[in-house]
Amino acid sequence: MAPLTVGIGGDRSGSGKTRVAELLLRRLRGWGAVKCSPSSLYVSVIDAPETLSEPGKDTHRFIEAGAEEVLWVRAPRSEIGEPLSIALGKLSHLAGVIVEGNSAVEELKETADVIIFTASGAENGLKDDVEGLLGSAHAVLYEGSPPPAVSEGARLFRREDEDKLIEYVLEILHGREG
């Protein structure tokens, strides 16, 4: 059986994607995490502990939060599919995997068990490349006003209610486990 997957995307860097992943990983035993970052030059699936555990990196934060295993995928947005598939295959023995990064979540939006979108509340609106992702989200964590283009079935959570978001996601996952 394939592991459960949670995809976390957001409207921009600093919107809270890694924080949400940390909060979930603290509550989920036997889960792994994949950090996906765009790269214009090359494709890689990084599993080197010395790279992943470098203080200040999101991958280090995942490890500190209790991820069983962590991988870092770097690829051009248009080429994320294959390295993401390789990373998920390497983690297929785990109970579940959290995938952070917009291009990766876009790739998983038809198959992920839960998609979370984090919105920073910035005044200048959404970038065009995140509207489709936002429209696929099961849950949206936001500051200020809710972002436009939220899917009809998505649950909205204010930033100060992030604990309610985590409980909601855990409830969905628990329902999909059995």
C-alpha positions in Angstrom: 0.0 0.0 0.0 1.3 3.4 -0.9 2.0 5.9 1.9 -0.4 8.7 2.6 0.7 12.0 1.1 0.3 15.6 2.3 1.2 18.3 -0.1 2.0 21.8 1.2 2.2 24.8 -1.1 1.9 28.5 -0.7 1.7 31.9 -2.2 5.3 32.8 -1.7 8.5 32.1 0.3 7.9 32.7 4.0 4.2 31.9 3.9 4.4 29.2 6.5 4.8 26.0 4.5 7.7 24.7 6.5 6.0 25.6 9.8 2.9 23.6 8.9 5.1 20.6 7.9 6.9 20.8 11.2 3.6 20.9 13.2 2.4 17.8 11.3 5.6 15.9 11.6 5.6 16.4 15.4 2.3 14.6 15.5 2.8 11.9 12.8 5.1 8.9 13.7 6.7 6.9 10.9 6.4 9.8 8.3 9.0 11.3 6.0 9.3 14.6 4.2 10.4 15.8 0.8 11.5 19.4 0.3 11.2 20.4 -3.4 13.1 23.5 -4.6 13.3 24.9 -8.1 16.6 24.7 -9.9 17.3 26.1 -13.3 20.3 23.9 -14.2 20.0 20.4 -12.8 17.9 17.6 -11.3 18.9 15.9 -8.1 17.4 13.9 -5.2 19.6 14.6 -2.2 19.8 12.2 0.7 23.2 13.1 2.1 22.8 13.6 5.9 25.4 16.3 6.1 23.5 18.4 3.6 20.0 17.7 5.0 21.0 18.4 8.6 22.6 21.7 7.9 21.2 24.2 10.4 18.8 26.7 9.0 17.7 24.5 6.1 14.0 23.4 5.8 15.3 19.8 5.7 17.0 20.2 9.1 13.7 21.6 10.5 11.9 18.5 9.2 14.5 16.2 10.9 14.2 18.2 14.1 10.4 17.9 14.0 10.6 14.1 13.9 10.6 13.1 10.2 11.7 9.5 9.9 13.5 10.2 6.6 14.0 13.4 4.6 14.9 14.0 1.0 15.6 17.2 -1.0 14.5 17.3 -4.6 15.9 20.0 -6.8 14.7 20.3 -10.4 13.4 22.8 -13.0 9.6 23.2 -12.5 8.9 21.5 -15.8 11.0 18.4 -14.8 9.8 17.8 -11.2 7.8 14.7 -12.0 10.6 12.1 -12.4 12.8 13.1 -9.4 9.7 13.5 -7.2 8.6 10.0 -8.2 12.1 8.7 -7.3 11.9 10.4 -3.9 8.5 9.1 -3.1 9.6 5.6 -4.2 12.6 5.8 -1.7 10.1 6.7 1.1 7.4 4.2 0.1 8.0 2.1 3.2 6.9 4.9 5.5 3.3 5.5 6.8 3.2 8.8 4.9 5.2 11.6 3.3 4.8 15.3 3.5 5.8 17.1 0.3 6.6 20.8 0.5 7.0 22.9 -2.7 4.6 24.3 -5.2 5.8 22.5 -8.3 5.8 19.2 -6.5 2.3 19.7 -5.0 1.0 20.8 -8.4 2.3 17.4 -9.7 0.6 15.6 -6.9 -2.7 17.4 -6.8 -4.7 14.6 -8.3 -3.2 11.9 -6.0 -2.3 13.6 -2.7 -4.5 12.7 0.3 -4.4 16.3 1.6 -3.3 19.5 0.0 -2.6 22.5 2.2 -2.1 26.0 0.9 -0.5 28.7 3.0 -1.2 32.4 2.2 1.0 35.1 3.7 -1.6 37.9 3.5 0.5 40.0 1.2 -1.4 42.8 -0.4 -0.2 42.4 -4.0 -2.4 39.3 -4.7 -1.4 35.8 -5.9 1.2 34.9 -8.5 -0.5 33.3 -11.5 1.3 30.0 -11.0 -0.3 29.3 -7.6 -4.0 29.8 -8.5 -4.4 26.2 -9.7 -2.8 24.9 -6.6 -5.0 27.1 -4.4 -8.0 25.8 -6.3 -7.0 22.2 -5.4 -6.4 22.8 -1.7 -8.4 20.9 1.0 -7.3 23.4 3.6 -6.0 27.0 3.5 -4.1 28.7 6.2 -4.1 32.5 5.8 -3.3 35.9 7.3 -5.5 38.9 6.8 -8.3 38.1 4.3 -8.8 34.7 2.7 -7.1 34.5 -0.7 -9.3 34.6 -3.8 -9.9 31.4 -5.9 -10.2 29.0 -3.0 -11.9 25.8 -4.0 -15.5 25.4 -2.8 -14.8 22.5 -0.5 -11.7 23.9 1.1 -11.7 24.6 4.8 -10.3 28.0 5.8 -8.1 28.6 8.8 -6.7 31.9 10.1 -3.0 31.9 11.0 -3.8 32.0 14.7 -5.9 28.9 14.3 -3.1 26.7 12.9 -3.7 24.1 15.7 -7.2 23.7 14.3 -5.8 23.2 10.8 -3.4 20.5 12.1 -6.3 18.7 13.9 -8.4 18.9 10.7 -5.6 17.4 8.6 -5.0 14.6 11.1 -8.7 13.8 11.1 -8.6 13.4 7.3 -5.5 11.3 7.4 -7.0 9.1 10.1 -10.0 8.5 7.9 -7.8 7.5 5.0 -5.6 5.1 7.0 -8.3 2.5 7.5 
